[in-house]
Amino acid sequence: MDNNEFNVNEQFLAFKGKKVIVGVRNDIEYSGTLIAIDNYLNSVIEKEDGALQTLKGGEVNFIILDEN
């Protein structure tokens, strides 16, 4: 494949590298920098302490930009 992004939806890629808040089931929210995302919303965020959080796309309710 020529494309390193594996043809991920451009709207999803717009969040990559930016500070986001990801809401998942059970009203839990994670915030950090979006490191990776795919078409199923499987995501990896880097939290402020440097830890990586992997989120399964089926659990994601929303992803929004963190403007703080």
C-alpha positions as semicolon CSV with decimal commas, in nm:
position;residue;x (nm);y (nm);z (nm)
1;M;0,000;0,000;0,000
2;D;0,142;0,342;-0,098
3;N;-0,044;0,538;0,168
4;N;0,082;0,521;0,528
5;E;-0,263;0,621;0,655
6;F;-0,429;0,306;0,508
7;N;-0,709;0,515;0,353
8;V;-0,851;0,636;0,684
9;N;-1,144;0,874;0,658
10;E;-1,009;1,230;0,621
11;Q;-1,249;1,362;0,887
12;F;-1,100;1,122;1,142
13;L;-0,746;1,216;1,040
14;A;-0,825;1,584;1,107
15;F;-0,814;1,498;1,481
16;K;-0,478;1,321;1,465
17;G;-0,203;1,502;1,654
18;K;-0,451;1,731;1,833
19;K;-0,574;1,743;2,190
20;V;-0,906;1,561;2,212
21;I;-1,161;1,431;2,457
22;V;-1,288;1,081;2,382
23;G;-1,613;0,973;2,545
24;V;-1,675;0,601;2,585
25;R;-1,950;0,387;2,730
26;N;-2,035;0,422;3,100
27;D;-1,984;0,801;3,075
28;I;-1,604;0,776;3,097
29;E;-1,398;1,042;2,919
30;Y;-1,030;1,033;2,828
31;S;-0,831;1,337;2,725
32;G;-0,496;1,368;2,555
33;T;-0,332;1,391;2,215
34;L;-0,473;1,160;1,949
35;I;-0,183;0,949;1,824
36;A;-0,365;0,700;1,599
37;I;-0,716;0,633;1,469
38;D;-0,872;0,403;1,211
39;N;-1,204;0,381;1,029
40;Y;-1,357;0,183;1,317
41;L;-1,263;0,460;1,567
42;N;-1,007;0,234;1,735
43;S;-0,787;0,503;1,886
44;V;-0,468;0,562;2,078
45;I;-0,430;0,877;2,285
46;E;-0,128;1,000;2,477
47;K;-0,236;1,130;2,815
48;E;-0,067;1,427;2,982
49;D;0,149;1,198;3,197
50;G;0,289;1,038;2,879
51;A;0,093;0,713;2,918
52;L;-0,079;0,569;2,612
53;Q;-0,447;0,476;2,628
54;T;-0,590;0,238;2,368
55;L;-0,962;0,267;2,303
56;K;-1,173;0,012;2,115
57;G;-1,385;0,176;1,847
58;G;-1,704;-0,006;1,951
59;E;-1,682;0,162;2,292
60;V;-1,637;0,518;2,157
61;N;-1,939;0,748;2,179
62;F;-1,770;1,070;2,063
63;I;-1,440;1,241;1,990
64;I;-1,420;1,618;2,025
65;L;-1,136;1,873;2,017
66;D;-1,018;1,983;2,362
67;E;-0,999;2,360;2,339
68;N;-0,849;2,414;2,687
